[in-house]
Amino acid sequence: MSVHSEIKKITTETLRKMKFDKEKITMLTAYDFTTAKMVDAGGVDAILVGDSASNVMAGYETTLPITLDQMIYHAQCVVRGVDRALVVVDLPFGSYQSNPEKALESAVRIMKESEAHAIKLEGGSEVEESIQKIVNAGIPVMGHLGLTPQSIYQFGTYKVRAKENDEADKLISDAKLLEELGCFALVLEKIPAELAKKVSESISIPTIGIGAGADCDGQVLVYHDMVGMNKDFTPKFLRRYLDLYSEITGAVSQYVKDVKSADFPNQTESY
Ligand code: KIV
């Protein structure tokens, strides 16, 4: 008999069932072991090793510079910290757009080298063949439509997408295509709530929204934003649960004072 307590791991099938049962799905980003452990312990259903690591961890202005090797490194760190959540890893810009063979190779590298559970990529009909090839290889794929940050230079702005009929119609047909291709879920980023509702009701796979209203089947936020580590990023869709920027800078300045005044370390903190 096993002495290990059984942790019920979240799978792509669990997420599908949650949509069916109308139970909301929760997802947050993580890029390192310690954060992944806390986020998993907090009970999220899925952890996204997002290419937002390019902004949040590396300080780049966009998600474009991060490499496949760097994404694999972040994914390895996260996987080691997770017991329960489904770990999804972004295919970074340039690792899948050129051809389906390259897309499959990149997805296989992520799965093999990090032991994550699924990959995510941006786009609809433009990446149809790549999605098909990755799904055919048995790798779970999460789609991503709406404001897809890897296309920021084409969009020219981080404003809400698909407000016009043409773009909204394409988004709906892309969502249906991603479902047909076998994606297990779909991120909808920064689109009108009404459109996200329509998409969520017209496909059987779960939609996970960020800036896409309350009718998505789940929600995702960037961890560093929701704990208030990034004081300059204040989009309307963001709810901050902590003000860690102030907490941490306050703690650091107290430490500086304590060392300068020879208050730290005291006798009980010494050997
Ligand atoms: O990279 C990321 O963090 C994402 C989320 C914003 C969905 O793609």
py3Dmol code that shows the C-alpha trace and the ligand (Angstrom):
import py3Dmol

protein = """\
ATOM      1  CA  MET A   1       0.000   0.000   0.000  1.00  0.00           C
ATOM      2  CA  SER A   2       1.349   3.437  -0.915  1.00  0.00           C
ATOM      3  CA  VAL A   3       2.075   5.818   1.968  1.00  0.00           C
ATOM      4  CA  HIS A   4       1.979   8.800  -0.391  1.00  0.00           C
ATOM      5  CA  SER A   5      -1.104  10.985  -0.162  1.00  0.00           C
ATOM      6  CA  GLU A   6      -2.847  11.063  -3.529  1.00  0.00           C
ATOM      7  CA  ILE A   7      -2.894  14.477  -5.212  1.00  0.00           C
ATOM      8  CA  LYS A   8      -5.469  14.631  -7.951  1.00  0.00           C
ATOM      9  CA  LYS A   9      -3.569  16.140 -10.860  1.00  0.00           C
ATOM     10  CA  ILE A  10      -5.331  18.469 -13.256  1.00  0.00           C
ATOM     11  CA  THR A  11      -5.386  17.243 -16.851  1.00  0.00           C
ATOM     12  CA  THR A  12      -6.737  18.660 -20.088  1.00  0.00           C
ATOM     13  CA  GLU A  13      -9.709  16.347 -19.548  1.00  0.00           C
ATOM     14  CA  THR A  14     -10.314  17.919 -16.104  1.00  0.00           C
ATOM     15  CA  LEU A  15     -10.547  21.354 -17.747  1.00  0.00           C
ATOM     16  CA  ARG A  16     -12.958  20.051 -20.383  1.00  0.00           C
ATOM     17  CA  LYS A  17     -15.145  18.581 -17.630  1.00  0.00           C
ATOM     18  CA  MET A  18     -15.014  21.856 -15.661  1.00  0.00           C
ATOM     19  CA  LYS A  19     -16.489  23.697 -18.640  1.00  0.00           C
ATOM     20  CA  PHE A  20     -19.193  21.035 -18.945  1.00  0.00           C
ATOM     21  CA  ASP A  21     -19.958  21.340 -15.208  1.00  0.00           C
ATOM     22  CA  LYS A  22     -19.862  25.172 -15.406  1.00  0.00           C
ATOM     23  CA  GLU A  23     -17.022  25.330 -12.865  1.00  0.00           C
ATOM     24  CA  LYS A  24     -14.717  28.273 -13.607  1.00  0.00           C
ATOM     25  CA  ILE A  25     -11.089  27.487 -14.491  1.00  0.00           C
ATOM     26  CA  THR A  26      -8.223  29.433 -12.865  1.00  0.00           C
ATOM     27  CA  MET A  27      -4.813  30.011 -14.415  1.00  0.00           C
ATOM     28  CA  LEU A  28      -1.838  32.184 -13.392  1.00  0.00           C
ATOM     29  CA  THR A  29       1.625  32.558 -14.842  1.00  0.00           C
ATOM     30  CA  ALA A  30       4.831  31.388 -13.165  1.00  0.00           C
ATOM     31  CA  TYR A  31       8.392  31.347 -14.464  1.00  0.00           C
ATOM     32  CA  ASP A  32      10.384  29.939 -11.515  1.00  0.00           C
ATOM     33  CA  PHE A  33      10.346  27.114  -8.940  1.00  0.00           C
ATOM     34  CA  THR A  34       9.488  29.136  -5.804  1.00  0.00           C
ATOM     35  CA  THR A  35       6.601  31.039  -7.396  1.00  0.00           C
ATOM     36  CA  ALA A  36       5.268  27.880  -9.032  1.00  0.00           C
ATOM     37  CA  LYS A  37       5.188  26.160  -5.621  1.00  0.00           C
ATOM     38  CA  MET A  38       3.141  29.014  -4.093  1.00  0.00           C
ATOM     39  CA  VAL A  39       0.791  29.322  -7.050  1.00  0.00           C
ATOM     40  CA  ASP A  40       0.195  25.557  -7.070  1.00  0.00           C
ATOM     41  CA  ALA A  41      -0.362  25.518  -3.284  1.00  0.00           C
ATOM     42  CA  GLY A  42      -2.905  28.344  -3.727  1.00  0.00           C
ATOM     43  CA  GLY A  43      -4.984  25.956  -5.812  1.00  0.00           C
ATOM     44  CA  VAL A  44      -4.930  27.219  -9.403  1.00  0.00           C
ATOM     45  CA  ASP A  45      -5.978  24.688 -12.019  1.00  0.00           C
ATOM     46  CA  ALA A  46      -3.322  25.594 -14.589  1.00  0.00           C
ATOM     47  CA  ILE A  47       0.023  27.389 -14.557  1.00  0.00           C
ATOM     48  CA  LEU A  48       1.160  29.175 -17.686  1.00  0.00           C
ATOM     49  CA  VAL A  49       4.880  29.514 -18.301  1.00  0.00           C
ATOM     50  CA  GLY A  50       4.091  32.495 -20.477  1.00  0.00           C
ATOM     51  CA  ASP A  51       6.414  34.221 -22.899  1.00  0.00           C
ATOM     52  CA  SER A  52       5.496  37.276 -20.789  1.00  0.00           C
ATOM     53  CA  ALA A  53       8.661  36.085 -18.995  1.00  0.00           C
ATOM     54  CA  SER A  54      10.337  38.177 -21.700  1.00  0.00           C
ATOM     55  CA  ASN A  55       8.807  41.315 -20.116  1.00  0.00           C
ATOM     56  CA  VAL A  56       8.511  40.292 -16.491  1.00  0.00           C
ATOM     57  CA  MET A  57      11.717  38.325 -15.923  1.00  0.00           C
ATOM     58  CA  ALA A  58      14.059  39.722 -18.564  1.00  0.00           C
ATOM     59  CA  GLY A  59      12.830  43.323 -18.771  1.00  0.00           C
ATOM     60  CA  TYR A  60      12.268  43.427 -22.532  1.00  0.00           C
ATOM     61  CA  GLU A  61       9.547  45.707 -23.878  1.00  0.00           C
ATOM     62  CA  THR A  62       7.829  42.912 -25.848  1.00  0.00           C
ATOM     63  CA  THR A  63       7.527  39.124 -25.774  1.00  0.00           C
ATOM     64  CA  LEU A  64       9.485  38.770 -29.014  1.00  0.00           C
ATOM     65  CA  PRO A  65      13.088  38.434 -27.782  1.00  0.00           C
ATOM     66  CA  ILE A  66      12.700  35.389 -25.491  1.00  0.00           C
ATOM     67  CA  THR A  67      14.209  32.219 -26.979  1.00  0.00           C
ATOM     68  CA  LEU A  68      13.086  28.592 -26.992  1.00  0.00           C
ATOM     69  CA  ASP A  69      16.047  27.636 -24.758  1.00  0.00           C
ATOM     70  CA  GLN A  70      15.050  30.323 -22.247  1.00  0.00           C
ATOM     71  CA  MET A  71      11.397  29.181 -22.256  1.00  0.00           C
ATOM     72  CA  ILE A  72      12.559  25.593 -21.647  1.00  0.00           C
ATOM     73  CA  TYR A  73      14.683  26.765 -18.695  1.00  0.00           C
ATOM     74  CA  HIS A  74      11.698  28.598 -17.131  1.00  0.00           C
ATOM     75  CA  ALA A  75       9.451  25.580 -17.776  1.00  0.00           C
ATOM     76  CA  GLN A  76      11.914  23.181 -16.103  1.00  0.00           C
ATOM     77  CA  CYS A  77      12.005  25.400 -12.986  1.00  0.00           C
ATOM     78  CA  VAL A  78       8.194  25.594 -12.833  1.00  0.00           C
ATOM     79  CA  VAL A  79       7.579  21.870 -13.392  1.00  0.00           C
ATOM     80  CA  ARG A  80       9.863  21.041 -10.428  1.00  0.00           C
ATOM     81  CA  GLY A  81       7.627  23.177  -8.163  1.00  0.00           C
ATOM     82  CA  VAL A  82       4.229  21.818  -9.217  1.00  0.00           C
ATOM     83  CA  ASP A  83       2.301  18.859  -7.750  1.00  0.00           C
ATOM     84  CA  ARG A  84      -1.233  19.462  -8.962  1.00  0.00           C
ATOM     85  CA  ALA A  85      -1.742  22.104 -11.671  1.00  0.00           C
ATOM     86  CA  LEU A  86      -1.569  21.544 -15.416  1.00  0.00           C
ATOM     87  CA  VAL A  87       1.622  23.221 -16.702  1.00  0.00           C
ATOM     88  CA  VAL A  88       1.264  24.931 -20.093  1.00  0.00           C
ATOM     89  CA  VAL A  89       4.287  26.472 -21.845  1.00  0.00           C
ATOM     90  CA  ASP A  90       4.258  29.179 -24.534  1.00  0.00           C
ATOM     91  CA  LEU A  91       6.010  28.486 -27.827  1.00  0.00           C
ATOM     92  CA  PRO A  92       8.034  31.696 -28.212  1.00  0.00           C
ATOM     93  CA  PHE A  93       8.036  33.982 -31.254  1.00  0.00           C
ATOM     94  CA  GLY A  94      10.028  32.460 -34.130  1.00  0.00           C
ATOM     95  CA  SER A  95       9.833  28.883 -32.865  1.00  0.00           C
ATOM     96  CA  TYR A  96       6.708  27.873 -34.842  1.00  0.00           C
ATOM     97  CA  GLN A  97       5.671  30.474 -37.420  1.00  0.00           C
ATOM     98  CA  SER A  98       8.008  29.473 -40.272  1.00  0.00           C
ATOM     99  CA  ASN A  99       6.787  25.917 -40.912  1.00  0.00           C
ATOM    100  CA  PRO A 100       4.890  23.033 -39.265  1.00  0.00           C
ATOM    101  CA  GLU A 101       8.018  20.839 -38.953  1.00  0.00           C
ATOM    102  CA  LYS A 102       9.807  23.529 -36.964  1.00  0.00           C
ATOM    103  CA  ALA A 103       6.666  24.038 -34.856  1.00  0.00           C
ATOM    104  CA  LEU A 104       6.546  20.330 -34.011  1.00  0.00           C
ATOM    105  CA  GLU A 105      10.285  20.242 -33.236  1.00  0.00           C
ATOM    106  CA  SER A 106       9.900  23.207 -30.850  1.00  0.00           C
ATOM    107  CA  ALA A 107       6.869  21.662 -29.130  1.00  0.00           C
ATOM    108  CA  VAL A 108       8.656  18.315 -28.765  1.00  0.00           C
ATOM    109  CA  ARG A 109      11.704  20.039 -27.223  1.00  0.00           C
ATOM    110  CA  ILE A 110       9.494  21.746 -24.623  1.00  0.00           C
ATOM    111  CA  MET A 111       7.676  18.516 -23.712  1.00  0.00           C
ATOM    112  CA  LYS A 112      10.840  16.358 -23.633  1.00  0.00           C
ATOM    113  CA  GLU A 113      13.218  18.752 -21.909  1.00  0.00           C
ATOM    114  CA  SER A 114      10.847  20.343 -19.365  1.00  0.00           C
ATOM    115  CA  GLU A 115       8.285  17.573 -18.767  1.00  0.00           C
ATOM    116  CA  ALA A 116       5.503  20.183 -18.951  1.00  0.00           C
ATOM    117  CA  HIS A 117       2.023  18.981 -19.860  1.00  0.00           C
ATOM    118  CA  ALA A 118       0.971  21.160 -22.813  1.00  0.00           C
ATOM    119  CA  ILE A 119       2.042  23.990 -25.090  1.00  0.00           C
ATOM    120  CA  LYS A 120       0.328  27.237 -26.096  1.00  0.00           C
ATOM    121  CA  LEU A 121       0.733  29.159 -29.329  1.00  0.00           C
ATOM    122  CA  GLU A 122      -0.797  32.305 -30.817  1.00  0.00           C
ATOM    123  CA  GLY A 123      -2.950  32.592 -33.935  1.00  0.00           C
ATOM    124  CA  GLY A 124      -5.745  30.940 -35.908  1.00  0.00           C
ATOM    125  CA  SER A 125      -5.885  29.842 -39.548  1.00  0.00           C
ATOM    126  CA  GLU A 126      -2.329  31.167 -40.156  1.00  0.00           C
ATOM    127  CA  VAL A 127      -0.895  28.403 -37.941  1.00  0.00           C
ATOM    128  CA  GLU A 128      -3.461  25.696 -38.777  1.00  0.00           C
ATOM    129  CA  GLU A 129      -0.963  23.156 -40.151  1.00  0.00           C
ATOM    130  CA  SER A 130       1.419  23.632 -37.244  1.00  0.00           C
ATOM    131  CA  ILE A 131      -1.355  23.044 -34.711  1.00  0.00           C
ATOM    132  CA  GLN A 132      -2.488  19.940 -36.605  1.00  0.00           C
ATOM    133  CA  LYS A 133       1.028  18.505 -36.648  1.00  0.00           C
ATOM    134  CA  ILE A 134       1.591  19.125 -32.922  1.00  0.00           C
ATOM    135  CA  VAL A 135      -1.816  17.701 -31.948  1.00  0.00           C
ATOM    136  CA  ASN A 136      -1.191  14.641 -34.193  1.00  0.00           C
ATOM    137  CA  ALA A 137       2.025  14.024 -32.260  1.00  0.00           C
ATOM    138  CA  GLY A 138      -0.023  13.690 -29.072  1.00  0.00           C
ATOM    139  CA  ILE A 139       0.917  17.046 -27.590  1.00  0.00           C
ATOM    140  CA  PRO A 140      -1.949  19.030 -26.017  1.00  0.00           C
ATOM    141  CA  VAL A 141      -2.267  22.508 -27.563  1.00  0.00           C
ATOM    142  CA  MET A 142      -3.854  25.609 -26.025  1.00  0.00           C
ATOM    143  CA  GLY A 143      -4.753  28.310 -28.579  1.00  0.00           C
ATOM    144  CA  HIS A 144      -4.563  32.088 -28.073  1.00  0.00           C
ATOM    145  CA  LEU A 145      -6.682  34.625 -30.005  1.00  0.00           C
ATOM    146  CA  GLY A 146      -7.490  38.329 -29.733  1.00  0.00           C
ATOM    147  CA  LEU A 147      -4.600  40.493 -28.596  1.00  0.00           C
ATOM    148  CA  THR A 148      -1.747  38.136 -29.418  1.00  0.00           C
ATOM    149  CA  PRO A 149       1.346  39.984 -28.122  1.00  0.00           C
ATOM    150  CA  GLN A 150       3.760  38.273 -30.547  1.00  0.00           C
ATOM    151  CA  SER A 151       2.018  40.306 -33.307  1.00  0.00           C
ATOM    152  CA  ILE A 152       2.370  43.642 -31.508  1.00  0.00           C
ATOM    153  CA  TYR A 153       4.333  45.256 -34.329  1.00  0.00           C
ATOM    154  CA  GLN A 154       1.551  44.342 -36.755  1.00  0.00           C
ATOM    155  CA  PHE A 155      -1.143  45.681 -34.377  1.00  0.00           C
ATOM    156  CA  GLY A 156       0.902  48.751 -33.401  1.00  0.00           C
ATOM    157  CA  THR A 157      -0.986  49.045 -30.080  1.00  0.00           C
ATOM    158  CA  TYR A 158      -2.022  46.993 -27.028  1.00  0.00           C
ATOM    159  CA  LYS A 159      -5.635  48.282 -27.321  1.00  0.00           C
ATOM    160  CA  VAL A 160      -8.704  45.988 -27.280  1.00  0.00           C
ATOM    161  CA  ARG A 161      -8.925  43.791 -30.433  1.00  0.00           C
ATOM    162  CA  ALA A 162     -11.882  42.642 -32.549  1.00  0.00           C
ATOM    163  CA  LYS A 163     -14.139  45.637 -31.941  1.00  0.00           C
ATOM    164  CA  GLU A 164     -14.898  45.763 -35.666  1.00  0.00           C
ATOM    165  CA  ASN A 165     -17.088  43.125 -37.347  1.00  0.00           C
ATOM    166  CA  ASP A 166     -14.424  41.784 -39.738  1.00  0.00           C
ATOM    167  CA  GLU A 167     -11.937  41.012 -36.987  1.00  0.00           C
ATOM    168  CA  ALA A 168     -14.677  39.664 -34.687  1.00  0.00           C
ATOM    169  CA  ASP A 169     -15.962  37.325 -37.457  1.00  0.00           C
ATOM    170  CA  LYS A 170     -12.435  36.028 -38.095  1.00  0.00           C
ATOM    171  CA  LEU A 171     -11.932  35.466 -34.380  1.00  0.00           C
ATOM    172  CA  ILE A 172     -15.136  33.404 -34.145  1.00  0.00           C
ATOM    173  CA  SER A 173     -14.192  31.279 -37.162  1.00  0.00           C
ATOM    174  CA  ASP A 174     -10.614  30.849 -35.815  1.00  0.00           C
ATOM    175  CA  ALA A 175     -12.005  29.701 -32.453  1.00  0.00           C
ATOM    176  CA  LYS A 176     -14.129  27.064 -34.213  1.00  0.00           C
ATOM    177  CA  LEU A 177     -11.122  26.006 -36.296  1.00  0.00           C
ATOM    178  CA  LEU A 178      -8.933  25.604 -33.185  1.00  0.00           C
ATOM    179  CA  GLU A 179     -11.623  23.410 -31.643  1.00  0.00           C
ATOM    180  CA  GLU A 180     -11.803  21.283 -34.832  1.00  0.00           C
ATOM    181  CA  LEU A 181      -8.014  20.939 -34.915  1.00  0.00           C
ATOM    182  CA  GLY A 182      -8.091  19.433 -31.426  1.00  0.00           C
ATOM    183  CA  CYS A 183      -6.924  22.289 -29.180  1.00  0.00           C
ATOM    184  CA  PHE A 184      -7.977  21.513 -25.601  1.00  0.00           C
ATOM    185  CA  ALA A 185      -8.546  25.160 -24.565  1.00  0.00           C
ATOM    186  CA  LEU A 186      -8.256  28.696 -25.842  1.00  0.00           C
ATOM    187  CA  VAL A 187      -6.973  31.943 -24.337  1.00  0.00           C
ATOM    188  CA  LEU A 188      -8.994  35.024 -25.350  1.00  0.00           C
ATOM    189  CA  GLU A 189      -7.010  38.191 -24.677  1.00  0.00           C
ATOM    190  CA  LYS A 190      -8.388  41.731 -24.542  1.00  0.00           C
ATOM    191  CA  ILE A 191     -11.535  41.462 -26.646  1.00  0.00           C
ATOM    192  CA  PRO A 192     -15.060  42.791 -25.944  1.00  0.00           C
ATOM    193  CA  ALA A 193     -16.883  40.788 -23.255  1.00  0.00           C
ATOM    194  CA  GLU A 194     -19.883  40.218 -25.573  1.00  0.00           C
ATOM    195  CA  LEU A 195     -17.653  38.635 -28.227  1.00  0.00           C
ATOM    196  CA  ALA A 196     -15.888  36.424 -25.656  1.00  0.00           C
ATOM    197  CA  LYS A 197     -19.317  35.271 -24.420  1.00  0.00           C
ATOM    198  CA  LYS A 198     -20.391  34.422 -27.970  1.00  0.00           C
ATOM    199  CA  VAL A 199     -17.167  32.456 -28.595  1.00  0.00           C
ATOM    200  CA  SER A 200     -17.428  30.638 -25.257  1.00  0.00           C
ATOM    201  CA  GLU A 201     -21.000  29.589 -26.051  1.00  0.00           C
ATOM    202  CA  SER A 202     -20.202  28.460 -29.581  1.00  0.00           C
ATOM    203  CA  ILE A 203     -17.352  26.016 -28.855  1.00  0.00           C
ATOM    204  CA  SER A 204     -17.113  23.009 -26.548  1.00  0.00           C
ATOM    205  CA  ILE A 205     -13.511  23.595 -25.426  1.00  0.00           C
ATOM    206  CA  PRO A 206     -12.894  25.959 -22.476  1.00  0.00           C
ATOM    207  CA  THR A 207     -12.070  29.627 -23.086  1.00  0.00           C
ATOM    208  CA  ILE A 208      -9.707  31.306 -20.630  1.00  0.00           C
ATOM    209  CA  GLY A 209      -9.982  35.071 -20.662  1.00  0.00           C
ATOM    210  CA  ILE A 210      -7.656  37.934 -19.840  1.00  0.00           C
ATOM    211  CA  GLY A 211      -9.419  41.247 -20.347  1.00  0.00           C
ATOM    212  CA  ALA A 212     -12.265  39.334 -22.023  1.00  0.00           C
ATOM    213  CA  GLY A 213     -15.077  39.646 -19.458  1.00  0.00           C
ATOM    214  CA  ALA A 214     -16.839  37.351 -17.028  1.00  0.00           C
ATOM    215  CA  ASP A 215     -18.404  34.873 -19.440  1.00  0.00           C
ATOM    216  CA  CYS A 216     -15.217  33.028 -20.374  1.00  0.00           C
ATOM    217  CA  ASP A 217     -14.951  29.544 -18.887  1.00  0.00           C
ATOM    218  CA  GLY A 218     -11.917  30.626 -16.882  1.00  0.00           C
ATOM    219  CA  GLN A 219      -9.563  33.512 -16.170  1.00  0.00           C
ATOM    220  CA  VAL A 220      -5.801  34.011 -16.409  1.00  0.00           C
ATOM    221  CA  LEU A 221      -3.600  36.811 -15.059  1.00  0.00           C
ATOM    222  CA  VAL A 222       0.124  37.407 -14.964  1.00  0.00           C
ATOM    223  CA  TYR A 223       1.167  36.546 -11.381  1.00  0.00           C
ATOM    224  CA  HIS A 224       3.486  39.553 -11.007  1.00  0.00           C
ATOM    225  CA  ASP A 225       0.619  41.888 -11.966  1.00  0.00           C
ATOM    226  CA  MET A 226      -2.010  40.342  -9.652  1.00  0.00           C
ATOM    227  CA  VAL A 227       0.295  40.505  -6.620  1.00  0.00           C
ATOM    228  CA  GLY A 228       1.157  44.130  -7.434  1.00  0.00           C
ATOM    229  CA  MET A 229       4.872  43.733  -8.127  1.00  0.00           C
ATOM    230  CA  ASN A 230       4.658  45.869 -11.234  1.00  0.00           C
ATOM    231  CA  LYS A 231       3.435  49.289 -10.121  1.00  0.00           C
ATOM    232  CA  ASP A 232       3.429  50.845 -13.605  1.00  0.00           C
ATOM    233  CA  PHE A 233       1.087  48.320 -15.284  1.00  0.00           C
ATOM    234  CA  THR A 234      -2.523  49.299 -14.546  1.00  0.00           C
ATOM    235  CA  PRO A 235      -4.868  48.046 -17.290  1.00  0.00           C
ATOM    236  CA  LYS A 236      -8.613  48.133 -16.582  1.00  0.00           C
ATOM    237  CA  PHE A 237      -8.875  44.321 -16.579  1.00  0.00           C
ATOM    238  CA  LEU A 238      -6.305  43.827 -13.807  1.00  0.00           C
ATOM    239  CA  ARG A 239      -7.399  43.154 -10.206  1.00  0.00           C
ATOM    240  CA  ARG A 240      -4.521  43.528  -7.756  1.00  0.00           C
ATOM    241  CA  TYR A 241      -4.676  41.275  -4.691  1.00  0.00           C
ATOM    242  CA  LEU A 242      -1.544  42.641  -3.009  1.00  0.00           C
ATOM    243  CA  ASP A 243       0.740  45.658  -3.218  1.00  0.00           C
ATOM    244  CA  LEU A 244       4.006  43.708  -3.163  1.00  0.00           C
ATOM    245  CA  TYR A 245       5.957  46.508  -4.828  1.00  0.00           C
ATOM    246  CA  SER A 246       5.415  48.702  -1.743  1.00  0.00           C
ATOM    247  CA  GLU A 247       5.806  45.769   0.678  1.00  0.00           C
ATOM    248  CA  ILE A 248       9.118  44.689  -0.824  1.00  0.00           C
ATOM    249  CA  THR A 249      10.660  48.124  -1.310  1.00  0.00           C
ATOM    250  CA  GLY A 250       9.573  48.935   2.288  1.00  0.00           C
ATOM    251  CA  ALA A 251      11.242  45.768   3.624  1.00  0.00           C
ATOM    252  CA  VAL A 252      14.425  46.464   1.659  1.00  0.00           C
ATOM    253  CA  SER A 253      14.683  50.044   2.913  1.00  0.00           C
ATOM    254  CA  GLN A 254      14.115  48.862   6.514  1.00  0.00           C
ATOM    255  CA  TYR A 255      16.931  46.274   6.052  1.00  0.00           C
ATOM    256  CA  VAL A 256      19.228  49.014   4.704  1.00  0.00           C
ATOM    257  CA  LYS A 257      18.451  51.177   7.783  1.00  0.00           C
ATOM    258  CA  ASP A 258      18.981  48.253  10.176  1.00  0.00           C
ATOM    259  CA  VAL A 259      22.391  47.356   8.725  1.00  0.00           C
ATOM    260  CA  LYS A 260      23.584  50.979   8.506  1.00  0.00           C
ATOM    261  CA  SER A 261      22.592  51.590  12.138  1.00  0.00           C
ATOM    262  CA  ALA A 262      24.228  48.302  13.273  1.00  0.00           C
ATOM    263  CA  ASP A 263      20.821  47.093  14.543  1.00  0.00           C
ATOM    264  CA  PHE A 264      21.127  43.983  12.350  1.00  0.00           C
ATOM    265  CA  PRO A 265      22.381  41.434  13.181  1.00  0.00           C
ATOM    266  CA  ASN A 266      21.733  41.512  16.932  1.00  0.00           C
ATOM    267  CA  GLN A 267      22.982  38.985  19.494  1.00  0.00           C
ATOM    268  CA  THR A 268      20.222  36.433  18.923  1.00  0.00           C
ATOM    269  CA  GLU A 269      20.921  36.593  15.210  1.00  0.00           C
ATOM    270  CA  SER A 270      24.628  35.821  15.754  1.00  0.00           C
ATOM    271  CA  TYR A 271      26.588  32.593  16.576  1.00  0.00           C
TER     272      TYR A 271
END
"""
ligand_1 = """\
8
KIV
O 2.531 35.092 -21.860
C 1.535 35.237 -21.135
O 1.618 35.535 -19.937
C 0.212 35.039 -21.750
C -0.986 35.409 -20.933
C -1.132 36.881 -20.860
C -2.205 34.752 -21.426
O 0.127 34.631 -22.855
"""
view = py3Dmol.view(width=600, height=400)
view.addModel(protein, "pdb")
view.setStyle({"model": 0}, {"cartoon": {"style": "trace"}})
view.addModel(ligand_1, "xyz")
view.setStyle({"model": 1}, {"stick": {}})
view.zoomTo()
view.show()
